[in-house]
């Protein structure tokens, strides 16, 4: 489960970096629409991966695959 979380975080960061590259690349007026679509797609992928990771962590907790290791409850 740890590897799944690590890979998901890396994919989320890569998607965010892709959106940054799309946003910062070039100033040509003809490529603005294409650049905007590419950035929006990268951000949509990032949101989807984040939601999928959250759901996977919740399901894994309920199935007992992961255990909380925070402060003890009193």
CHARMM internal coordinates of N, CA and C (Angstrom, degrees):
IC EDIT
DIST 1 N 1 CA 1.4456
DIST 1 CA 1 C 1.5312
ANGL 1 N 1 CA 1 C 111.13
DIST 1 C 2 N 1.3547
ANGL 1 CA 1 C 2 N 115.62
DIHE 1 N 1 CA 1 C 2 N -33.91
DIST 2 N 2 CA 1.4625
ANGL 1 C 2 N 2 CA 119.01
DIHE 1 CA 1 C 2 N 2 CA 179.30
DIST 2 CA 2 C 1.5238
ANGL 2 N 2 CA 2 C 111.11
DIHE 1 C 2 N 2 CA 2 C -60.95
DIST 2 C 3 N 1.3172
ANGL 2 CA 2 C 3 N 115.95
DIHE 2 N 2 CA 2 C 3 N -40.84
DIST 3 N 3 CA 1.4744
ANGL 2 C 3 N 3 CA 119.51
DIHE 2 CA 2 C 3 N 3 CA -178.40
DIST 3 CA 3 C 1.5244
ANGL 3 N 3 CA 3 C 110.98
DIHE 2 C 3 N 3 CA 3 C -66.60
DIST 3 C 4 N 1.3159
ANGL 3 CA 3 C 4 N 117.38
DIHE 3 N 3 CA 3 C 4 N -36.93
DIST 4 N 4 CA 1.4540
ANGL 3 C 4 N 4 CA 120.79
DIHE 3 CA 3 C 4 N 4 CA 177.61
DIST 4 CA 4 C 1.5287
ANGL 4 N 4 CA 4 C 110.74
DIHE 3 C 4 N 4 CA 4 C -62.18
DIST 4 C 5 N 1.3233
ANGL 4 CA 4 C 5 N 116.49
DIHE 4 N 4 CA 4 C 5 N -42.36
DIST 5 N 5 CA 1.4642
ANGL 4 C 5 N 5 CA 120.73
DIHE 4 CA 4 C 5 N 5 CA 179.66
DIST 5 CA 5 C 1.5297
ANGL 5 N 5 CA 5 C 110.39
DIHE 4 C 5 N 5 CA 5 C -66.99
DIST 5 C 6 N 1.3256
ANGL 5 CA 5 C 6 N 116.89
DIHE 5 N 5 CA 5 C 6 N -42.77
DIST 6 N 6 CA 1.4670
ANGL 5 C 6 N 6 CA 120.58
DIHE 5 CA 5 C 6 N 6 CA 179.32
DIST 6 CA 6 C 1.5212
ANGL 6 N 6 CA 6 C 111.00
DIHE 5 C 6 N 6 CA 6 C -62.75
DIST 6 C 7 N 1.3194
ANGL 6 CA 6 C 7 N 116.97
DIHE 6 N 6 CA 6 C 7 N -45.41
DIST 7 N 7 CA 1.4728
ANGL 6 C 7 N 7 CA 120.88
DIHE 6 CA 6 C 7 N 7 CA 179.79
DIST 7 CA 7 C 1.5285
ANGL 7 N 7 CA 7 C 110.24
DIHE 6 C 7 N 7 CA 7 C -64.08
DIST 7 C 8 N 1.3298
ANGL 7 CA 7 C 8 N 116.94
DIHE 7 N 7 CA 7 C 8 N -40.83
DIST 8 N 8 CA 1.4709
ANGL 7 C 8 N 8 CA 120.12
DIHE 7 CA 7 C 8 N 8 CA 178.96
DIST 8 CA 8 C 1.5211
ANGL 8 N 8 CA 8 C 110.71
DIHE 7 C 8 N 8 CA 8 C -62.59
DIST 8 C 9 N 1.3391
ANGL 8 CA 8 C 9 N 117.23
DIHE 8 N 8 CA 8 C 9 N -43.85
DIST 9 N 9 CA 1.4632
ANGL 8 C 9 N 9 CA 119.54
DIHE 8 CA 8 C 9 N 9 CA 177.81
DIST 9 CA 9 C 1.5244
ANGL 9 N 9 CA 9 C 111.33
DIHE 8 C 9 N 9 CA 9 C -62.27
DIST 9 C 10 N 1.3183
ANGL 9 CA 9 C 10 N 117.43
DIHE 9 N 9 CA 9 C 10 N -41.26
DIST 10 N 10 CA 1.4658
ANGL 9 C 10 N 10 CA 120.00
DIHE 9 CA 9 C 10 N 10 CA 178.68
DIST 10 CA 10 C 1.5294
ANGL 10 N 10 CA 10 C 111.86
DIHE 9 C 10 N 10 CA 10 C -64.20
DIST 10 C 11 N 1.3290
ANGL 10 CA 10 C 11 N 116.61
DIHE 10 N 10 CA 10 C 11 N -39.23
DIST 11 N 11 CA 1.4631
ANGL 10 C 11 N 11 CA 119.94
DIHE 10 CA 10 C 11 N 11 CA 177.27
DIST 11 CA 11 C 1.5246
ANGL 11 N 11 CA 11 C 111.34
DIHE 10 C 11 N 11 CA 11 C -66.95
DIST 11 C 12 N 1.3257
ANGL 11 CA 11 C 12 N 117.10
DIHE 11 N 11 CA 11 C 12 N -37.79
DIST 12 N 12 CA 1.4647
ANGL 11 C 12 N 12 CA 121.02
DIHE 11 CA 11 C 12 N 12 CA 177.75
DIST 12 CA 12 C 1.5267
ANGL 12 N 12 CA 12 C 110.11
DIHE 11 C 12 N 12 CA 12 C -63.69
DIST 12 C 13 N 1.3267
ANGL 12 CA 12 C 13 N 116.79
DIHE 12 N 12 CA 12 C 13 N -44.60
DIST 13 N 13 CA 1.4652
ANGL 12 C 13 N 13 CA 120.83
DIHE 12 CA 12 C 13 N 13 CA 179.28
DIST 13 CA 13 C 1.5260
ANGL 13 N 13 CA 13 C 110.67
DIHE 12 C 13 N 13 CA 13 C -66.08
DIST 13 C 14 N 1.3395
ANGL 13 CA 13 C 14 N 118.03
DIHE 13 N 13 CA 13 C 14 N -38.99
DIST 14 N 14 CA 1.4606
ANGL 13 C 14 N 14 CA 121.04
DIHE 13 CA 13 C 14 N 14 CA 178.10
DIST 14 CA 14 C 1.5275
ANGL 14 N 14 CA 14 C 111.19
DIHE 13 C 14 N 14 CA 14 C -64.60
DIST 14 C 15 N 1.3226
ANGL 14 CA 14 C 15 N 117.02
DIHE 14 N 14 CA 14 C 15 N -39.12
DIST 15 N 15 CA 1.4541
ANGL 14 C 15 N 15 CA 120.56
DIHE 14 CA 14 C 15 N 15 CA 178.02
DIST 15 CA 15 C 1.5235
ANGL 15 N 15 CA 15 C 110.96
DIHE 14 C 15 N 15 CA 15 C -66.19
DIST 15 C 16 N 1.3209
ANGL 15 CA 15 C 16 N 116.50
DIHE 15 N 15 CA 15 C 16 N -40.06
DIST 16 N 16 CA 1.4582
ANGL 15 C 16 N 16 CA 120.75
DIHE 15 CA 15 C 16 N 16 CA 177.65
DIST 16 CA 16 C 1.5348
ANGL 16 N 16 CA 16 C 110.70
DIHE 15 C 16 N 16 CA 16 C -65.37
DIST 16 C 17 N 1.3232
ANGL 16 CA 16 C 17 N 116.74
DIHE 16 N 16 CA 16 C 17 N -38.99
DIST 17 N 17 CA 1.4647
ANGL 16 C 17 N 17 CA 120.61
DIHE 16 CA 16 C 17 N 17 CA 176.73
DIST 17 CA 17 C 1.5240
ANGL 17 N 17 CA 17 C 110.93
DIHE 16 C 17 N 17 CA 17 C -66.02
DIST 17 C 18 N 1.3246
ANGL 17 CA 17 C 18 N 117.03
DIHE 17 N 17 CA 17 C 18 N -37.48
DIST 18 N 18 CA 1.4642
ANGL 17 C 18 N 18 CA 120.46
DIHE 17 CA 17 C 18 N 18 CA 176.67
DIST 18 CA 18 C 1.5208
ANGL 18 N 18 CA 18 C 111.96
DIHE 17 C 18 N 18 CA 18 C -62.94
DIST 18 C 19 N 1.3198
ANGL 18 CA 18 C 19 N 116.07
DIHE 18 N 18 CA 18 C 19 N -39.01
DIST 19 N 19 CA 1.4653
ANGL 18 C 19 N 19 CA 119.73
DIHE 18 CA 18 C 19 N 19 CA 177.01
DIST 19 CA 19 C 1.5207
ANGL 19 N 19 CA 19 C 110.77
DIHE 18 C 19 N 19 CA 19 C -66.69
DIST 19 C 20 N 1.3232
ANGL 19 CA 19 C 20 N 117.25
DIHE 19 N 19 CA 19 C 20 N -37.78
DIST 20 N 20 CA 1.4567
ANGL 19 C 20 N 20 CA 120.82
DIHE 19 CA 19 C 20 N 20 CA 177.86
DIST 20 CA 20 C 1.5208
ANGL 20 N 20 CA 20 C 111.13
DIHE 19 C 20 N 20 CA 20 C -64.49
DIST 20 C 21 N 1.3193
ANGL 20 CA 20 C 21 N 117.02
DIHE 20 N 20 CA 20 C 21 N -43.45
DIST 21 N 21 CA 1.4678
ANGL 20 C 21 N 21 CA 120.76
DIHE 20 CA 20 C 21 N 21 CA 178.58
DIST 21 CA 21 C 1.5218
ANGL 21 N 21 CA 21 C 110.10
DIHE 20 C 21 N 21 CA 21 C -62.84
DIST 21 C 22 N 1.3270
ANGL 21 CA 21 C 22 N 117.15
DIHE 21 N 21 CA 21 C 22 N -42.97
DIST 22 N 22 CA 1.4664
ANGL 21 C 22 N 22 CA 120.56
DIHE 21 CA 21 C 22 N 22 CA 178.99
DIST 22 CA 22 C 1.5171
ANGL 22 N 22 CA 22 C 111.25
DIHE 21 C 22 N 22 CA 22 C -63.09
DIST 22 C 23 N 1.3273
ANGL 22 CA 22 C 23 N 116.96
DIHE 22 N 22 CA 22 C 23 N -36.69
DIST 23 N 23 CA 1.4574
ANGL 22 C 23 N 23 CA 120.58
DIHE 22 CA 22 C 23 N 23 CA -178.92
DIST 23 CA 23 C 1.5261
ANGL 23 N 23 CA 23 C 111.20
DIHE 22 C 23 N 23 CA 23 C -72.04
DIST 23 C 24 N 1.3177
ANGL 23 CA 23 C 24 N 117.70
DIHE 23 N 23 CA 23 C 24 N -37.86
DIST 24 N 24 CA 1.4637
ANGL 23 C 24 N 24 CA 121.33
DIHE 23 CA 23 C 24 N 24 CA -173.18
DIST 24 CA 24 C 1.5301
ANGL 24 N 24 CA 24 C 113.63
DIHE 23 C 24 N 24 CA 24 C -87.55
DIST 24 C 25 N 1.3147
ANGL 24 CA 24 C 25 N 118.56
DIHE 24 N 24 CA 24 C 25 N -13.72
DIST 25 N 25 CA 1.4527
ANGL 24 C 25 N 25 CA 121.65
DIHE 24 CA 24 C 25 N 25 CA -173.15
DIST 25 CA 25 C 1.5296
ANGL 25 N 25 CA 25 C 112.05
DIHE 24 C 25 N 25 CA 25 C -77.62
DIST 25 C 26 N 1.3137
ANGL 25 CA 25 C 26 N 117.43
DIHE 25 N 25 CA 25 C 26 N 127.44
DIST 26 N 26 CA 1.4596
ANGL 25 C 26 N 26 CA 125.27
DIHE 25 CA 25 C 26 N 26 CA 169.49
DIST 26 CA 26 C 1.5111
ANGL 26 N 26 CA 26 C 117.44
DIHE 25 C 26 N 26 CA 26 C 55.71
DIST 26 C 27 N 1.3487
ANGL 26 CA 26 C 27 N 115.45
DIHE 26 N 26 CA 26 C 27 N 162.80
DIST 27 N 27 CA 1.4557
ANGL 26 C 27 N 27 CA 122.84
DIHE 26 CA 26 C 27 N 27 CA 178.32
DIST 27 CA 27 C 1.5257
ANGL 27 N 27 CA 27 C 112.81
DIHE 26 C 27 N 27 CA 27 C -124.12
DIST 27 C 28 N 1.3161
ANGL 27 CA 27 C 28 N 117.83
DIHE 27 N 27 CA 27 C 28 N 12.09
DIST 28 N 28 CA 1.4634
ANGL 27 C 28 N 28 CA 119.55
DIHE 27 CA 27 C 28 N 28 CA -176.17
DIST 28 CA 28 C 1.5217
ANGL 28 N 28 CA 28 C 110.78
DIHE 27 C 28 N 28 CA 28 C -67.62
DIST 28 C 29 N 1.3172
ANGL 28 CA 28 C 29 N 116.13
DIHE 28 N 28 CA 28 C 29 N 136.62
DIST 29 N 29 CA 1.4632
ANGL 28 C 29 N 29 CA 121.38
DIHE 28 CA 28 C 29 N 29 CA -177.68
DIST 29 CA 29 C 1.5239
ANGL 29 N 29 CA 29 C 111.73
DIHE 28 C 29 N 29 CA 29 C -68.22
DIST 29 C 30 N 1.3278
ANGL 29 CA 29 C 30 N 117.66
DIHE 29 N 29 CA 29 C 30 N -32.26
DIST 30 N 30 CA 1.4658
ANGL 29 C 30 N 30 CA 120.31
DIHE 29 CA 29 C 30 N 30 CA -177.65
DIST 30 CA 30 C 1.5235
ANGL 30 N 30 CA 30 C 111.86
DIHE 29 C 30 N 30 CA 30 C -72.37
DIST 30 C 31 N 1.3345
ANGL 30 CA 30 C 31 N 118.08
DIHE 30 N 30 CA 30 C 31 N -26.16
DIST 31 N 31 CA 1.4592
ANGL 30 C 31 N 31 CA 120.79
DIHE 30 CA 30 C 31 N 31 CA -177.56
DIST 31 CA 31 C 1.5060
ANGL 31 N 31 CA 31 C 114.15
DIHE 30 C 31 N 31 CA 31 C -94.19
DIST 31 C 32 N 1.3378
ANGL 31 CA 31 C 32 N 117.76
DIHE 31 N 31 CA 31 C 32 N 0.45
DIST 32 N 32 CA 1.4646
ANGL 31 C 32 N 32 CA 120.20
DIHE 31 CA 31 C 32 N 32 CA -176.96
DIST 32 CA 32 C 1.5209
ANGL 32 N 32 CA 32 C 112.46
DIHE 31 C 32 N 32 CA 32 C -62.60
DIST 32 C 33 N 1.3273
ANGL 32 CA 32 C 33 N 117.00
DIHE 32 N 32 CA 32 C 33 N -42.90
DIST 33 N 33 CA 1.4621
ANGL 32 C 33 N 33 CA 119.61
DIHE 32 CA 32 C 33 N 33 CA -178.31
DIST 33 CA 33 C 1.5327
ANGL 33 N 33 CA 33 C 110.50
DIHE 32 C 33 N 33 CA 33 C -66.47
DIST 33 C 34 N 1.3163
ANGL 33 CA 33 C 34 N 116.41
DIHE 33 N 33 CA 33 C 34 N -41.78
DIST 34 N 34 CA 1.4628
ANGL 33 C 34 N 34 CA 120.50
DIHE 33 CA 33 C 34 N 34 CA 179.46
DIST 34 CA 34 C 1.5279
ANGL 34 N 34 CA 34 C 110.49
DIHE 33 C 34 N 34 CA 34 C -65.84
DIST 34 C 35 N 1.3193
ANGL 34 CA 34 C 35 N 115.76
DIHE 34 N 34 CA 34 C 35 N -40.39
DIST 35 N 35 CA 1.4575
ANGL 34 C 35 N 35 CA 121.44
DIHE 34 CA 34 C 35 N 35 CA 179.14
DIST 35 CA 35 C 1.5306
ANGL 35 N 35 CA 35 C 110.36
DIHE 34 C 35 N 35 CA 35 C -64.80
DIST 35 C 36 N 1.3119
ANGL 35 CA 35 C 36 N 116.40
DIHE 35 N 35 CA 35 C 36 N -41.54
DIST 36 N 36 CA 1.4598
ANGL 35 C 36 N 36 CA 121.12
DIHE 35 CA 35 C 36 N 36 CA 179.16
DIST 36 CA 36 C 1.5233
ANGL 36 N 36 CA 36 C 110.96
DIHE 35 C 36 N 36 CA 36 C -63.81
DIST 36 C 37 N 1.3288
ANGL 36 CA 36 C 37 N 116.78
DIHE 36 N 36 CA 36 C 37 N -43.16
DIST 37 N 37 CA 1.4673
ANGL 36 C 37 N 37 CA 120.38
DIHE 36 CA 36 C 37 N 37 CA 178.37
DIST 37 CA 37 C 1.5249
ANGL 37 N 37 CA 37 C 110.86
DIHE 36 C 37 N 37 CA 37 C -63.02
DIST 37 C 38 N 1.3257
ANGL 37 CA 37 C 38 N 116.59
DIHE 37 N 37 CA 37 C 38 N -42.04
DIST 38 N 38 CA 1.4608
ANGL 37 C 38 N 38 CA 120.86
DIHE 37 CA 37 C 38 N 38 CA -179.58
DIST 38 CA 38 C 1.5308
ANGL 38 N 38 CA 38 C 110.87
DIHE 37 C 38 N 38 CA 38 C -64.39
DIST 38 C 39 N 1.3200
ANGL 38 CA 38 C 39 N 116.85
DIHE 38 N 38 CA 38 C 39 N -41.83
DIST 39 N 39 CA 1.4579
ANGL 38 C 39 N 39 CA 121.00
DIHE 38 CA 38 C 39 N 39 CA 178.96
DIST 39 CA 39 C 1.5314
ANGL 39 N 39 CA 39 C 110.39
DIHE 38 C 39 N 39 CA 39 C -66.24
DIST 39 C 40 N 1.3199
ANGL 39 CA 39 C 40 N 117.35
DIHE 39 N 39 CA 39 C 40 N -43.57
DIST 40 N 40 CA 1.4654
ANGL 39 C 40 N 40 CA 121.05
DIHE 39 CA 39 C 40 N 40 CA 179.52
DIST 40 CA 40 C 1.5254
ANGL 40 N 40 CA 40 C 111.04
DIHE 39 C 40 N 40 CA 40 C -63.29
DIST 40 C 41 N 1.3215
ANGL 40 CA 40 C 41 N 116.92
DIHE 40 N 40 CA 40 C 41 N -38.90
DIST 41 N 41 CA 1.4613
ANGL 40 C 41 N 41 CA 120.40
DIHE 40 CA 40 C 41 N 41 CA 178.88
DIST 41 CA 41 C 1.5292
ANGL 41 N 41 CA 41 C 110.34
DIHE 40 C 41 N 41 CA 41 C -65.68
DIST 41 C 42 N 1.3360
ANGL 41 CA 41 C 42 N 117.41
DIHE 41 N 41 CA 41 C 42 N -42.63
DIST 42 N 42 CA 1.4645
ANGL 41 C 42 N 42 CA 120.64
DIHE 41 CA 41 C 42 N 42 CA 179.02
DIST 42 CA 42 C 1.5246
ANGL 42 N 42 CA 42 C 111.17
DIHE 41 C 42 N 42 CA 42 C -63.65
DIST 42 C 43 N 1.3204
ANGL 42 CA 42 C 43 N 117.42
DIHE 42 N 42 CA 42 C 43 N -40.16
DIST 43 N 43 CA 1.4631
ANGL 42 C 43 N 43 CA 120.14
DIHE 42 CA 42 C 43 N 43 CA 178.74
DIST 43 CA 43 C 1.5244
ANGL 43 N 43 CA 43 C 111.44
DIHE 42 C 43 N 43 CA 43 C -70.21
DIST 43 C 44 N 1.3287
ANGL 43 CA 43 C 44 N 117.47
DIHE 43 N 43 CA 43 C 44 N -34.26
DIST 44 N 44 CA 1.4633
ANGL 43 C 44 N 44 CA 121.08
DIHE 43 CA 43 C 44 N 44 CA 176.26
DIST 44 CA 44 C 1.5232
ANGL 44 N 44 CA 44 C 110.45
DIHE 43 C 44 N 44 CA 44 C -64.94
DIST 44 C 45 N 1.3112
ANGL 44 CA 44 C 45 N 116.69
DIHE 44 N 44 CA 44 C 45 N -41.65
DIST 45 N 45 CA 1.4679
ANGL 44 C 45 N 45 CA 120.81
DIHE 44 CA 44 C 45 N 45 CA 176.95
DIST 45 CA 45 C 1.5243
ANGL 45 N 45 CA 45 C 110.01
DIHE 44 C 45 N 45 CA 45 C -62.15
DIST 45 C 46 N 1.3358
ANGL 45 CA 45 C 46 N 117.14
DIHE 45 N 45 CA 45 C 46 N -41.70
DIST 46 N 46 CA 1.4627
ANGL 45 C 46 N 46 CA 120.73
DIHE 45 CA 45 C 46 N 46 CA 179.57
DIST 46 CA 46 C 1.5218
ANGL 46 N 46 CA 46 C 110.96
DIHE 45 C 46 N 46 CA 46 C -62.00
DIST 46 C 47 N 1.3173
ANGL 46 CA 46 C 47 N 117.40
DIHE 46 N 46 CA 46 C 47 N -43.39
DIST 47 N 47 CA 1.4612
ANGL 46 C 47 N 47 CA 120.65
DIHE 46 CA 46 C 47 N 47 CA 179.38
DIST 47 CA 47 C 1.5244
ANGL 47 N 47 CA 47 C 110.50
DIHE 46 C 47 N 47 CA 47 C -64.92
DIST 47 C 48 N 1.3143
ANGL 47 CA 47 C 48 N 116.72
DIHE 47 N 47 CA 47 C 48 N -43.01
DIST 48 N 48 CA 1.4628
ANGL 47 C 48 N 48 CA 120.59
DIHE 47 CA 47 C 48 N 48 CA 178.14
DIST 48 CA 48 C 1.5233
ANGL 48 N 48 CA 48 C 112.31
DIHE 47 C 48 N 48 CA 48 C -61.19
DIST 48 C 49 N 1.3376
ANGL 48 CA 48 C 49 N 116.75
DIHE 48 N 48 CA 48 C 49 N -43.45
DIST 49 N 49 CA 1.4601
ANGL 48 C 49 N 49 CA 120.19
DIHE 48 CA 48 C 49 N 49 CA 178.18
DIST 49 CA 49 C 1.5262
ANGL 49 N 49 CA 49 C 111.72
DIHE 48 C 49 N 49 CA 49 C -65.32
DIST 49 C 50 N 1.3166
ANGL 49 CA 49 C 50 N 116.74
DIHE 49 N 49 CA 49 C 50 N -37.97
DIST 50 N 50 CA 1.4690
ANGL 49 C 50 N 50 CA 120.40
DIHE 49 CA 49 C 50 N 50 CA 179.02
DIST 50 CA 50 C 1.5300
ANGL 50 N 50 CA 50 C 110.75
DIHE 49 C 50 N 50 CA 50 C -64.95
DIST 50 C 51 N 1.3150
ANGL 50 CA 50 C 51 N 117.18
DIHE 50 N 50 CA 50 C 51 N -44.45
DIST 51 N 51 CA 1.4710
ANGL 50 C 51 N 51 CA 120.77
DIHE 50 CA 50 C 51 N 51 CA 178.44
DIST 51 CA 51 C 1.5269
ANGL 51 N 51 CA 51 C 110.24
DIHE 50 C 51 N 51 CA 51 C -64.75
DIST 51 C 52 N 1.3239
ANGL 51 CA 51 C 52 N 117.12
DIHE 51 N 51 CA 51 C 52 N -42.24
DIST 52 N 52 CA 1.4602
ANGL 51 C 52 N 52 CA 121.31
DIHE 51 CA 51 C 52 N 52 CA 178.87
DIST 52 CA 52 C 1.5272
ANGL 52 N 52 CA 52 C 111.10
DIHE 51 C 52 N 52 CA 52 C -62.80
DIST 52 C 53 N 1.3234
ANGL 52 CA 52 C 53 N 117.77
DIHE 52 N 52 CA 52 C 53 N -41.60
DIST 53 N 53 CA 1.4655
ANGL 52 C 53 N 53 CA 121.37
DIHE 52 CA 52 C 53 N 53 CA 177.46
DIST 53 CA 53 C 1.5290
ANGL 53 N 53 CA 53 C 110.53
DIHE 52 C 53 N 53 CA 53 C -63.22
DIST 53 C 54 N 1.3235
ANGL 53 CA 53 C 54 N 117.21
DIHE 53 N 53 CA 53 C 54 N -44.07
DIST 54 N 54 CA 1.4654
ANGL 53 C 54 N 54 CA 120.96
DIHE 53 CA 53 C 54 N 54 CA 179.40
DIST 54 CA 54 C 1.5268
ANGL 54 N 54 CA 54 C 110.66
DIHE 53 C 54 N 54 CA 54 C -60.25
DIST 54 C 55 N 1.3186
ANGL 54 CA 54 C 55 N 117.11
DIHE 54 N 54 CA 54 C 55 N -45.43
DIST 55 N 55 CA 1.4674
ANGL 54 C 55 N 55 CA 121.19
DIHE 54 CA 54 C 55 N 55 CA 179.78
DIST 55 CA 55 C 1.5231
ANGL 55 N 55 CA 55 C 110.45
DIHE 54 C 55 N 55 CA 55 C -64.71
DIST 55 C 56 N 1.3368
ANGL 55 CA 55 C 56 N 117.29
DIHE 55 N 55 CA 55 C 56 N -40.46
DIST 56 N 56 CA 1.4667
ANGL 55 C 56 N 56 CA 120.71
DIHE 55 CA 55 C 56 N 56 CA 179.24
DIST 56 CA 56 C 1.5227
ANGL 56 N 56 CA 56 C 111.58
DIHE 55 C 56 N 56 CA 56 C -63.67
DIST 56 C 57 N 1.3239
ANGL 56 CA 56 C 57 N 117.70
DIHE 56 N 56 CA 56 C 57 N -39.02
DIST 57 N 57 CA 1.4673
ANGL 56 C 57 N 57 CA 120.49
DIHE 56 CA 56 C 57 N 57 CA 178.36
DIST 57 CA 57 C 1.5253
ANGL 57 N 57 CA 57 C 110.47
DIHE 56 C 57 N 57 CA 57 C -67.12
DIST 57 C 58 N 1.3163
ANGL 57 CA 57 C 58 N 117.77
DIHE 57 N 57 CA 57 C 58 N -42.69
DIST 58 N 58 CA 1.4690
ANGL 57 C 58 N 58 CA 121.03
DIHE 57 CA 57 C 58 N 58 CA 179.25
DIST 58 CA 58 C 1.5304
ANGL 58 N 58 CA 58 C 110.42
DIHE 57 C 58 N 58 CA 58 C -63.17
DIST 58 C 59 N 1.3130
ANGL 58 CA 58 C 59 N 117.56
DIHE 58 N 58 CA 58 C 59 N -45.97
DIST 59 N 59 CA 1.4747
ANGL 58 C 59 N 59 CA 120.91
DIHE 58 CA 58 C 59 N 59 CA 179.71
DIST 59 CA 59 C 1.5249
ANGL 59 N 59 CA 59 C 110.49
DIHE 58 C 59 N 59 CA 59 C -64.48
DIST 59 C 60 N 1.3235
ANGL 59 CA 59 C 60 N 117.11
DIHE 59 N 59 CA 59 C 60 N -41.90
DIST 60 N 60 CA 1.4620
ANGL 59 C 60 N 60 CA 120.78
DIHE 59 CA 59 C 60 N 60 CA 179.72
DIST 60 CA 60 C 1.5239
ANGL 60 N 60 CA 60 C 111.43
DIHE 59 C 60 N 60 CA 60 C -62.78
DIST 60 C 61 N 1.3134
ANGL 60 CA 60 C 61 N 116.91
DIHE 60 N 60 CA 60 C 61 N -37.82
DIST 61 N 61 CA 1.4635
ANGL 60 C 61 N 61 CA 120.52
DIHE 60 CA 60 C 61 N 61 CA 177.24
DIST 61 CA 61 C 1.5263
ANGL 61 N 61 CA 61 C 110.78
DIHE 60 C 61 N 61 CA 61 C -65.07
DIST 61 C 62 N 1.3303
ANGL 61 CA 61 C 62 N 116.41
DIHE 61 N 61 CA 61 C 62 N -44.87
DIST 62 N 62 CA 1.4653
ANGL 61 C 62 N 62 CA 119.86
DIHE 61 CA 61 C 62 N 62 CA -178.55
DIST 62 CA 62 C 1.5238
ANGL 62 N 62 CA 62 C 112.27
DIHE 61 C 62 N 62 CA 62 C -67.76
DIST 62 C 63 N 1.3411
ANGL 62 CA 62 C 63 N 117.54
DIHE 62 N 62 CA 62 C 63 N -29.87
DIST 63 N 63 CA 1.4614
ANGL 62 C 63 N 63 CA 120.63
DIHE 62 CA 62 C 63 N 63 CA 178.43
DIST 63 CA 63 C 1.5256
ANGL 63 N 63 CA 63 C 112.20
DIHE 62 C 63 N 63 CA 63 C -84.70
DIST 63 C 64 N 1.3328
ANGL 63 CA 63 C 64 N 117.29
DIHE 63 N 63 CA 63 C 64 N -7.43
DIST 64 N 64 CA 1.4560
ANGL 63 C 64 N 64 CA 120.37
DIHE 63 CA 63 C 64 N 64 CA 177.84
DIST 64 CA 64 C 1.5100
ANGL 64 N 64 CA 64 C 114.29
DIHE 63 C 64 N 64 CA 64 C 86.50
DIST 64 C 65 N 1.3245
ANGL 64 CA 64 C 65 N 118.51
DIHE 64 N 64 CA 64 C 65 N 10.63
DIST 65 N 65 CA 1.4676
ANGL 64 C 65 N 65 CA 121.44
DIHE 64 CA 64 C 65 N 65 CA -179.84
DIST 65 CA 65 C 1.5191
ANGL 65 N 65 CA 65 C 111.87
DIHE 64 C 65 N 65 CA 65 C -73.99
DIST 65 C 66 N 1.3391
ANGL 65 CA 65 C 66 N 117.05
DIHE 65 N 65 CA 65 C 66 N -27.52
DIST 66 N 66 CA 1.4532
ANGL 65 C 66 N 66 CA 121.44
DIHE 65 CA 65 C 66 N 66 CA 177.21
DIST 66 CA 66 C 1.5223
ANGL 66 N 66 CA 66 C 108.30
DIHE 65 C 66 N 66 CA 66 C -128.08
DIST 66 C 67 N 1.3256
ANGL 66 CA 66 C 67 N 115.97
DIHE 66 N 66 CA 66 C 67 N 151.24
DIST 67 N 67 CA 1.4541
ANGL 66 C 67 N 67 CA 121.72
DIHE 66 CA 66 C 67 N 67 CA -179.50
DIST 67 CA 67 C 1.5217
ANGL 67 N 67 CA 67 C 109.15
DIHE 66 C 67 N 67 CA 67 C -123.68
DIST 67 C 68 N 1.3256
ANGL 67 CA 67 C 68 N 117.61
DIHE 67 N 67 CA 67 C 68 N 143.88
DIST 68 N 68 CA 1.4643
ANGL 67 C 68 N 68 CA 119.32
DIHE 67 CA 67 C 68 N 68 CA 176.32
DIST 68 CA 68 C 1.5285
ANGL 68 N 68 CA 68 C 109.01
DIHE 67 C 68 N 68 CA 68 C -70.26
DIST 68 C 69 N 1.3271
ANGL 68 CA 68 C 69 N 115.97
DIHE 68 N 68 CA 68 C 69 N 143.54
DIST 69 N 69 CA 1.4635
ANGL 68 C 69 N 69 CA 120.44
DIHE 68 CA 68 C 69 N 69 CA -179.95
DIST 69 CA 69 C 1.5123
ANGL 69 N 69 CA 69 C 110.97
DIHE 68 C 69 N 69 CA 69 C -127.58
DIST 69 C 70 N 1.3036
ANGL 69 CA 69 C 70 N 117.69
DIHE 69 N 69 CA 69 C 70 N 24.80
DIST 70 N 70 CA 1.4624
ANGL 69 C 70 N 70 CA 122.14
DIHE 69 CA 69 C 70 N 70 CA -178.03
DIST 70 CA 70 C 1.5158
ANGL 70 N 70 CA 70 C 112.38
DIHE 69 C 70 N 70 CA 70 C -77.89
DIST 70 C 71 N 1.3012
ANGL 70 CA 70 C 71 N 116.57
DIHE 70 N 70 CA 70 C 71 N -155.18
DIST 71 N 71 CA 1.4434
ANGL 70 C 71 N 71 CA 122.88
DIHE 70 CA 70 C 71 N 71 CA -179.91
DIST 71 CA 71 C 1.5397
ANGL 71 N 71 CA 71 C 109.67
DIHE 70 C 71 N 71 CA 71 C -68.62
DIST 71 C 72 N 1.3255
ANGL 71 CA 71 C 72 N 116.75
DIHE 71 N 71 CA 71 C 72 N 143.14
DIST 72 N 72 CA 1.4790
ANGL 71 C 72 N 72 CA 118.55
DIHE 71 CA 71 C 72 N 72 CA 179.60
DIST 72 CA 72 C 1.5249
ANGL 72 N 72 CA 72 C 111.36
DIHE 71 C 72 N 72 CA 72 C -69.68
DIST 72 C 73 N 1.3125
ANGL 72 CA 72 C 73 N 115.81
DIHE 72 N 72 CA 72 C 73 N 143.56
DIST 73 N 73 CA 1.4623
ANGL 72 C 73 N 73 CA 122.10
DIHE 72 CA 72 C 73 N 73 CA 177.72
DIST 73 CA 73 C 1.5248
ANGL 73 N 73 CA 73 C 108.48
DIHE 72 C 73 N 73 CA 73 C -80.27
DIST 73 C 74 N 1.3369
ANGL 73 CA 73 C 74 N 117.27
DIHE 73 N 73 CA 73 C 74 N 140.76
DIST 74 N 74 CA 1.4665
ANGL 73 C 74 N 74 CA 119.88
DIHE 73 CA 73 C 74 N 74 CA 179.00
DIST 74 CA 74 C 1.4976
ANGL 74 N 74 CA 74 C 111.42
DIHE 73 C 74 N 74 CA 74 C -112.22
END
COOR INIT
IC SEED 1 N 1 CA 1 C
IC BUILD
